[in-house]
Amino acid sequence: MSKVVDITGVSSKEARLKRIINSLEEIKDALVDVIDVYEAEDESSDKLDLLTEALDALEDANDALNDASDEA
């Protein structure tokens, strides 16, 4: 997974959105893995709550981007 999404080389806005959506999916998957580790190790519920909130926010952003992509 690359750390920065380079969308400058993509010409159409639809293609840019798709690349961002794909990268966001990768980030969500990575965050789920981190949450699983915290759950398995019975880590602090505060950290787990924050990570879960971050995942929820990423899912909301993903939904918004998918809606924008459908409208484009």
C-alpha distance (Angstrom), angle and dihedral (degrees) to the residues before:
residue distance angle dihedral
M1 . . .
S2 3.77 . .
K3 3.77 118.1 .
V4 3.79 96.3 -137.9
V5 3.78 126.6 42.6
D6 3.79 109.2 -137.0
I7 3.78 105.2 -153.2
T8 3.78 96.3 160.3
G9 3.80 94.4 88.6
V10 3.79 92.9 56.2
S11 3.77 113.3 87.1
S12 3.79 106.6 -161.1
K13 3.77 124.7 63.5
E14 3.81 89.9 -132.7
A15 3.80 90.9 56.7
R16 3.81 90.6 47.9
L17 3.79 91.3 51.9
K18 3.81 91.6 48.8
R19 3.81 91.4 51.8
I20 3.79 91.3 49.2
I21 3.81 91.1 47.2
N22 3.81 91.1 50.3
S23 3.79 91.6 49.4
L24 3.79 91.0 47.5
E25 3.80 89.3 53.5
E26 3.81 89.3 54.2
I27 3.80 90.9 50.5
K28 3.80 91.5 48.8
D29 3.81 90.6 50.9
A30 3.80 91.0 50.0
L31 3.80 91.0 49.1
V32 3.80 91.2 50.5
D33 3.81 88.2 54.5
V34 3.81 90.4 51.8
I35 3.81 91.3 48.2
D36 3.81 90.0 50.5
V37 3.80 90.2 53.9
Y38 3.80 91.8 49.7
E39 3.81 90.5 48.8
A40 3.82 92.4 48.2
E41 3.80 91.5 50.4
D42 3.82 93.4 45.1
E43 3.80 89.8 -125.1
S44 3.77 124.0 180.0
S45 3.78 112.1 -53.5
D46 3.82 88.9 -138.1
K47 3.80 91.3 62.9
L48 3.78 91.4 42.9
D49 3.80 90.5 50.3
L50 3.81 91.0 50.9
L51 3.80 92.3 48.4
T52 3.79 90.8 48.4
E53 3.81 90.4 50.4
A54 3.80 89.3 50.5
L55 3.80 90.2 51.5
D56 3.80 90.5 49.7
A57 3.81 89.7 51.3
L58 3.81 91.0 50.1
E59 3.79 90.3 50.2
D60 3.81 90.1 50.8
A61 3.80 90.2 49.3
N62 3.79 89.9 48.3
D63 3.81 91.0 51.7
A64 3.81 90.9 49.5
L65 3.80 92.0 49.2
N66 3.79 91.6 48.4
D67 3.80 89.8 51.0
A68 3.80 90.4 49.6
S69 3.79 90.2 47.8
D70 3.81 91.4 51.5
E71 3.81 90.2 51.2
A72 3.82 94.4 47.0
